[in-house]
């Protein structure tokens, strides 16, 4: 029983560590952004370079590569219904 409890605790600690490591750079960036002043009306909108692909199964992939931080972000949108 003690061995099972140690296994569960170690898995939970590993999961928590992975979550904190993955959100650390995002939180650091978010706090830096919040300290900046708000963009002024009429300010130029930054251009974001991206590539768009349509796979044979109909899935549309939009890819933007930004090497400023070692972070991977995946966003899924579902267009369902009528």
Number of C-alpha atoms within 10 A of each C-alpha: 6 7 8 9 10 11 12 12 12 12 12 12 12 12 12 12 11 12 11 12 11 15 12 13 13 13 12 10 12 11 10 10 11 9 8 8 7 8 9 7 6 6 7 8 7 6 6 8 9 10 9 10 11 10 9 7 6 8 9 12 12 11 12 12 10 12 8 6 9 8 12 9 6 5 5 5 6 5 5 5 4 3
